[in-house]
Amino acid sequence: MQQNTGMGNDAFNLQKDQKATRHAGSHFDFSGADKDLEVLLAKARRIRDHVNKRVAHFDRAGFAELPTYAELDECLDYLEDLLKKYLAVFGAEGHTRIVPVWQFDWKEIFRRPWIGRDE
C-alpha cells in the first residue's frame, strides 16, 4: 500500500530508501516496516475518512458509520506501539509508555474554589 505524498511512487520510494539507508544502513528489513504501515493505515482508515469528510471538509455525500472510540483507542495504542518499536530500533531508546502519566491529581483545582468573590 503506497502512501500518498503528492509525488510519484518511484520518487517516493527512492526518497524513502535513501533516507532509510542513511539512518539504518543495510541492516533493517523494510518489509516489516511496510507491513506495520499497512496495518496502521487499515486501523486509521475510518478515522481518516471521518476527518476528511466532516472535520477538515464538510462533504455533503455522507458515509455509513462514524468511527467508534474503541477504534480510535485501538489505532492510538497501535501507533504508540509502533513508536516504541522504532525508537528502540533506530534510537536505541526503551520506553514503557509514550503518553505522559499524570504524577498528580490535575482535577484538584476544579474541586475547590480558588478565586474569591471580591476578586
DOPAFI-674971 format. One record per atom (N, C-alpha, C): atom name; y, x, z. Coordinates in pm, whole numbers, plus 50000, padded with zeros to 5 digits. Example, Ala and Ser with C-alpha at 12.3 -4.5 7.8 and 13.67 -1.06 7.14 Angstrom:
<rs>
name N | v 49431 | u 51319 | w 50780
name CA | v 49550 | u 51230 | w 50780
name C | v 49670 | u 51320 | w 50780
name N | v 49775 | u 51285 | w 50708
name CA | v 49894 | u 51367 | w 50714
name C | v 50003 | u 51290 | w 50787
</rs>
This chain:
<rs>
name N | v 49883 | u 50085 | w 50000
name CA | v 50000 | u 50000 | w 50000
name C | v 50124 | u 50090 | w 50000
name N | v 50212 | u 50072 | w 49905
name CA | v 50330 | u 50156 | w 49893
name C | v 50447 | u 50097 | w 49970
name N | v 50525 | u 50181 | w 50027
name CA | v 50645 | u 50141 | w 50099
name C | v 50757 | u 50128 | w 49998
name N | v 50838 | u 50023 | w 50008
name CA | v 50949 | u 50003 | w 49917
name C | v 51067 | u 50085 | w 49965
name N | v 51099 | u 50191 | w 49892
name CA | v 51209 | u 50279 | w 49931
name C | v 51324 | u 50274 | w 49834
name N | v 51310 | u 50198 | w 49728
name CA | v 51415 | u 50193 | w 49628
name C | v 51398 | u 50300 | w 49522
name N | v 51304 | u 50391 | w 49538
name CA | v 51279 | u 50491 | w 49436
name C | v 51139 | u 50470 | w 49382
name N | v 51111 | u 50527 | w 49267
name CA | v 50979 | u 50511 | w 49207
name C | v 50869 | u 50563 | w 49296
name N | v 50748 | u 50511 | w 49279
name CA | v 50635 | u 50552 | w 49362
name C | v 50608 | u 50701 | w 49352
name N | v 50618 | u 50757 | w 49231
name CA | v 50593 | u 50901 | w 49215
name C | v 50694 | u 50982 | w 49293
name N | v 50821 | u 50943 | w 49285
name CA | v 50926 | u 51015 | w 49358
name C | v 50906 | u 51001 | w 49508
name N | v 50868 | u 50881 | w 49553
name CA | v 50845 | u 50860 | w 49695
name C | v 50728 | u 50945 | w 49744
name N | v 50618 | u 50944 | w 49671
name CA | v 50501 | u 51023 | w 49711
name C | v 50530 | u 51172 | w 49712
name N | v 50604 | u 51220 | w 49613
name CA | v 50640 | u 51362 | w 49609
name C | v 50727 | u 51399 | w 49729
name N | v 50826 | u 51314 | w 49758
name CA | v 50914 | u 51342 | w 49873
name C | v 50834 | u 51337 | w 50003
name N | v 50746 | u 51238 | w 50017
name CA | v 50663 | u 51226 | w 50138
name C | v 50575 | u 51349 | w 50153
name N | v 50511 | u 51392 | w 50044
name CA | v 50423 | u 51509 | w 50050
name C | v 50500 | u 51636 | w 50084
name N | v 50617 | u 51654 | w 50027
name CA | v 50696 | u 51773 | w 50056
name C | v 50739 | u 51777 | w 50202
name N | v 50789 | u 51665 | w 50253
name CA | v 50832 | u 51661 | w 50393
name C | v 50714 | u 51682 | w 50487
name N | v 50602 | u 51615 | w 50457
name CA | v 50486 | u 51625 | w 50545
name C | v 50429 | u 51766 | w 50545
name N | v 50423 | u 51828 | w 50429
name CA | v 50371 | u 51964 | w 50422
name C | v 50458 | u 52060 | w 50500
name N | v 50587 | u 52038 | w 50495
name CA | v 50679 | u 52123 | w 50569
name C | v 50654 | u 52111 | w 50720
name N | v 50620 | u 51991 | w 50767
name CA | v 50601 | u 51969 | w 50911
name C | v 50458 | u 51991 | w 50957
name N | v 50361 | u 51957 | w 50874
name CA | v 50222 | u 51962 | w 50919
name C | v 50137 | u 52065 | w 50848
name N | v 50191 | u 52123 | w 50745
name CA | v 50112 | u 52219 | w 50670
name C | v 49996 | u 52151 | w 50602
name N | v 49888 | u 52221 | w 50587
name CA | v 49772 | u 52162 | w 50518
name C | v 49665 | u 52118 | w 50618
name N | v 49701 | u 52102 | w 50744
name CA | v 49603 | u 52073 | w 50848
name C | v 49600 | u 51927 | w 50890
name N | v 49665 | u 51840 | w 50818
name CA | v 49675 | u 51700 | w 50857
name C | v 49614 | u 51613 | w 50749
name N | v 49529 | u 51520 | w 50790
name CA | v 49465 | u 51427 | w 50696
name C | v 49555 | u 51306 | w 50678
name N | v 49622 | u 51298 | w 50565
name CA | v 49719 | u 51191 | w 50542
name C | v 49653 | u 51057 | w 50513
name N | v 49524 | u 51056 | w 50483
name CA | v 49458 | u 50928 | w 50458
name C | v 49458 | u 50843 | w 50586
name N | v 49447 | u 50906 | w 50701
name CA | v 49455 | u 50833 | w 50827
name C | v 49593 | u 50775 | w 50851
name N | v 49696 | u 50850 | w 50815
name CA | v 49832 | u 50802 | w 50830
name C | v 49859 | u 50687 | w 50734
name N | v 49806 | u 50696 | w 50613
name CA | v 49821 | u 50585 | w 50518
name C | v 49754 | u 50459 | w 50571
name N | v 49638 | u 50474 | w 50633
name CA | v 49568 | u 50359 | w 50691
name C | v 49649 | u 50301 | w 50808
name N | v 49706 | u 50388 | w 50892
name CA | v 49791 | u 50342 | w 51002
name C | v 49909 | u 50262 | w 50949
name N | v 49970 | u 50310 | w 50841
name CA | v 50083 | u 50241 | w 50782
name C | v 50042 | u 50105 | w 50727
name N | v 49926 | u 50098 | w 50661
name CA | v 49877 | u 49971 | w 50609
name C | v 49857 | u 49869 | w 50722
name N | v 49797 | u 49914 | w 50832
name CA | v 49773 | u 49824 | w 50945
name C | v 49906 | u 49777 | w 51004
name N | v 50000 | u 49870 | w 51020
name CA | v 50132 | u 49833 | w 51074
name C | v 50202 | u 49732 | w 50985
name N | v 50202 | u 49756 | w 50855
name CA | v 50267 | u 49662 | w 50762
name C | v 50200 | u 49526 | w 50764
name N | v 50068 | u 49523 | w 50779
name CA | v 49997 | u 49396 | w 50787
name C | v 50033 | u 49321 | w 50914
name N | v 50042 | u 49393 | w 51026
name CA | v 50078 | u 49329 | w 51152
name C | v 50223 | u 49279 | w 51152
name N | v 50308 | u 49347 | w 51078
name CA | v 50451 | u 49313 | w 51077
name C | v 50490 | u 49218 | w 50964
name N | v 50396 | u 49181 | w 50878
name CA | v 50429 | u 49103 | w 50759
name C | v 50500 | u 48972 | w 50791
name N | v 50444 | u 48891 | w 50880
name CA | v 50505 | u 48760 | w 50911
name C | v 50638 | u 48778 | w 50984
name N | v 50649 | u 48879 | w 51064
name CA | v 50775 | u 48906 | w 51134
name C | v 50881 | u 48948 | w 51033
name N | v 50844 | u 49038 | w 50942
name CA | v 50937 | u 49083 | w 50838
name C | v 50980 | u 48965 | w 50750
name N | v 50885 | u 48879 | w 50712
name CA | v 50919 | u 48763 | w 50630
name C | v 51019 | u 48672 | w 50702
name N | v 50997 | u 48648 | w 50830
name CA | v 51088 | u 48565 | w 50908
name C | v 51228 | u 48627 | w 50912
name N | v 51234 | u 48756 | w 50939
name CA | v 51364 | u 48824 | w 50946
name C | v 51435 | u 48816 | w 50812
name N | v 51363 | u 48841 | w 50703
name CA | v 51424 | u 48837 | w 50571
name C | v 51468 | u 48698 | w 50529
name N | v 51396 | u 48594 | w 50572
name CA | v 51427 | u 48459 | w 50527
name C | v 51516 | u 48381 | w 50623
name N | v 51526 | u 48424 | w 50749
name CA | v 51605 | u 48346 | w 50844
name C | v 51711 | u 48428 | w 50919
name N | v 51685 | u 48553 | w 50948
name CA | v 51779 | u 48632 | w 51027
name C | v 51878 | u 48703 | w 50936
name N | v 51829 | u 48780 | w 50843
name CA | v 51918 | u 48856 | w 50754
name C | v 51979 | u 48766 | w 50647
name N | v 51903 | u 48672 | w 50597
name CA | v 51948 | u 48580 | w 50492
name C | v 51893 | u 48443 | w 50527
name N | v 51962 | u 48338 | w 50482
name CA | v 51905 | u 48205 | w 50502
name C | v 51851 | u 48157 | w 50370
name N | v 51721 | u 48171 | w 50356
name CA | v 51652 | u 48131 | w 50234
name C | v 51622 | u 47982 | w 50245
name N | v 51673 | u 47904 | w 50152
name CA | v 51650 | u 47759 | w 50156
name C | v 51504 | u 47723 | w 50133
name N | v 51432 | u 47808 | w 50063
name CA | v 51289 | u 47786 | w 50046
name C | v 51221 | u 47830 | w 50175
name N | v 51175 | u 47734 | w 50251
name CA | v 51118 | u 47764 | w 50382
name C | v 50986 | u 47837 | w 50374
name N | v 50929 | u 47858 | w 50488
name CA | v 50797 | u 47920 | w 50497
name C | v 50716 | u 47842 | w 50597
name N | v 50585 | u 47856 | w 50589
name CA | v 50494 | u 47767 | w 50659
name C | v 50504 | u 47777 | w 50812
name N | v 50488 | u 47898 | w 50866
name CA | v 50481 | u 47910 | w 51012
name C | v 50568 | u 48025 | w 51061
name N | v 50626 | u 48002 | w 51177
name CA | v 50701 | u 48110 | w 51241
name C | v 50604 | u 48210 | w 51303
name N | v 50643 | u 48337 | w 51308
name CA | v 50557 | u 48433 | w 51380
name C | v 50561 | u 48399 | w 51529
name N | v 50452 | u 48426 | w 51596
name CA | v 50444 | u 48394 | w 51739
name C | v 50487 | u 48516 | w 51821
name N | v 50517 | u 48490 | w 51947
name CA | v 50548 | u 48601 | w 52037
name C | v 50428 | u 48693 | w 52054
name N | v 50308 | u 48636 | w 52047
name CA | v 50187 | u 48719 | w 52057
name C | v 50180 | u 48815 | w 51939
name N | v 50215 | u 48770 | w 51819
name CA | v 50216 | u 48859 | w 51702
name C | v 50321 | u 48968 | w 51718
name N | v 50438 | u 48931 | w 51768
name CA | v 50544 | u 49030 | w 51791
name C | v 50500 | u 49133 | w 51894
name N | v 50441 | u 49087 | w 52004
name CA | v 50391 | u 49180 | w 52107
name C | v 50283 | u 49272 | w 52051
name N | v 50191 | u 49216 | w 51974
name CA | v 50084 | u 49297 | w 51916
name C | v 50141 | u 49403 | w 51821
name N | v 50238 | u 49365 | w 51742
name CA | v 50299 | u 49459 | w 51648
name C | v 50373 | u 49569 | w 51723
name N | v 50449 | u 49533 | w 51825
name CA | v 50522 | u 49633 | w 51903
name C | v 50428 | u 49725 | w 51980
name N | v 50320 | u 49670 | w 52033
name CA | v 50221 | u 49754 | w 52102
name C | v 50157 | u 49853 | w 52006
name N | v 50125 | u 49806 | w 51885
name CA | v 50066 | u 49895 | w 51784
name C | v 50166 | u 50004 | w 51743
name N | v 50291 | u 49964 | w 51728
name CA | v 50395 | u 50061 | w 51692
name C | v 50409 | u 50167 | w 51802
name N | v 50403 | u 50124 | w 51928
name CA | v 50409 | u 50219 | w 52039
name C | v 50289 | u 50314 | w 52036
name N | v 50170 | u 50260 | w 52008
name CA | v 50051 | u 50345 | w 51998
name C | v 50066 | u 50449 | w 51886
name N | v 50119 | u 50405 | w 51771
name CA | v 50141 | u 50500 | w 51661
name C | v 50242 | u 50607 | w 51699
name N | v 50348 | u 50567 | w 51764
name CA | v 50449 | u 50664 | w 51805
name C | v 50390 | u 50768 | w 51900
name N | v 50312 | u 50723 | w 51998
name CA | v 50247 | u 50817 | w 52090
name C | v 50152 | u 50910 | w 52015
name N | v 50077 | u 50853 | w 51921
name CA | v 49980 | u 50931 | w 51844
name C | v 50050 | u 51041 | w 51764
name N | v 50156 | u 51004 | w 51691
name CA | v 50220 | u 51102 | w 51603
name C | v 50314 | u 51196 | w 51678
name N | v 50365 | u 51156 | w 51793
name CA | v 50438 | u 51252 | w 51877
name C | v 50342 | u 51358 | w 51929
name N | v 50220 | u 51318 | w 51959
name CA | v 50120 | u 51415 | w 52004
name C | v 50079 | u 51508 | w 51891
name N | v 50059 | u 51453 | w 51772
name CA | v 50014 | u 51534 | w 51658
name C | v 50121 | u 51632 | w 51613
name N | v 50243 | u 51582 | w 51593
name CA | v 50347 | u 51665 | w 51533
name C | v 50435 | u 51737 | w 51635
name N | v 50445 | u 51682 | w 51755
name CA | v 50535 | u 51741 | w 51853
name C | v 50467 | u 51796 | w 51976
name N | v 50335 | u 51784 | w 51983
name CA | v 50258 | u 51827 | w 52100
name C | v 50314 | u 51765 | w 52227
name N | v 50353 | u 51637 | w 52216
name CA | v 50406 | u 51564 | w 52330
name C | v 50302 | u 51462 | w 52376
name N | v 50290 | u 51446 | w 52506
name CA | v 50199 | u 51345 | w 52559
name C | v 50277 | u 51239 | w 52634
name N | v 50262 | u 51116 | w 52593
name CA | v 50332 | u 51004 | w 52657
name C | v 50231 | u 50899 | w 52697
name N | v 50248 | u 50843 | w 52816
name CA | v 50165 | u 50729 | w 52855
name C | v 50231 | u 50600 | w 52811
name N | v 50364 | u 50598 | w 52813
name CA | v 50441 | u 50482 | w 52766
name C | v 50566 | u 50532 | w 52697
name N | v 50607 | u 50460 | w 52595
name CA | v 50732 | u 50492 | w 52526
name C | v 50843 | u 50403 | w 52581
name N | v 50807 | u 50278 | w 52606
name CA | v 50905 | u 50182 | w 52658
name C | v 50941 | u 50223 | w 52800
name N | v 51070 | u 50223 | w 52834
name CA | v 51109 | u 50262 | w 52970
name C | v 51052 | u 50168 | w 53075
name N | v 51018 | u 50223 | w 53188
name CA | v 50968 | u 50145 | w 53300
name C | v 51080 | u 50137 | w 53403
name N | v 51116 | u 50014 | w 53441
name CA | v 51224 | u 49997 | w 53538
name C | v 51184 | u 50059 | w 53671
name N | v 51271 | u 50139 | w 53727
name CA | v 51245 | u 50205 | w 53855
name C | v 51311 | u 50132 | w 53971
name N | v 51378 | u 50024 | w 53941
name CA | v 51447 | u 49947 | w 54044
name C | v 51447 | u 49801 | w 54001
name N | v 51489 | u 49714 | w 54092
name CA | v 51495 | u 49571 | w 54062
name C | v 51628 | u 49542 | w 53993
name N | v 51629 | u 49538 | w 53862
name CA | v 51753 | u 49521 | w 53788
name C | v 51809 | u 49380 | w 53799
name N | v 51730 | u 49286 | w 53846
name CA | v 51778 | u 49148 | w 53862
name C | v 51852 | u 49128 | w 53994
name N | v 51849 | u 49228 | w 54080
name CA | v 51911 | u 49218 | w 54212
name C | v 52058 | u 49176 | w 54205
name N | v 52131 | u 49226 | w 54108
name CA | v 52275 | u 49193 | w 54101
name C | v 52300 | u 49046 | w 54073
name N | v 52200 | u 48973 | w 54024
name CA | v 52216 | u 48831 | w 53996
name C | v 52176 | u 48745 | w 54115
name N | v 52122 | u 48803 | w 54219
name CA | v 52075 | u 48726 | w 54335
name C | v 52179 | u 48717 | w 54446
name N | v 52283 | u 48794 | w 54437
name CA | v 52387 | u 48795 | w 54541
name C | v 52524 | u 48779 | w 54477
name N | v 52612 | u 48709 | w 54544
name CA | v 52749 | u 48704 | w 54491
name C | v 52813 | u 48842 | w 54502
name N | v 52874 | u 48889 | w 54398
name CA | v 52932 | u 49023 | w 54401
name C | v 53080 | u 49024 | w 54365
name N | v 53135 | u 48910 | w 54330
name CA | v 53280 | u 48900 | w 54309
name C | v 53329 | u 48794 | w 54408
name N | v 53425 | u 48832 | w 54491
name CA | v 53480 | u 48739 | w 54588
name C | v 53564 | u 48631 | w 54518
name N | v 53585 | u 48520 | w 54588
name CA | v 53662 | u 48407 | w 54530
name C | v 53807 | u 48444 | w 54505
name N | v 53863 | u 48532 | w 54584
name CA | v 54004 | u 48566 | w 54570
name C | v 54029 | u 48679 | w 54470
name N | v 53929 | u 48723 | w 54402
name CA | v 53947 | u 48832 | w 54303
name C | v 53965 | u 48775 | w 54165
</rs>
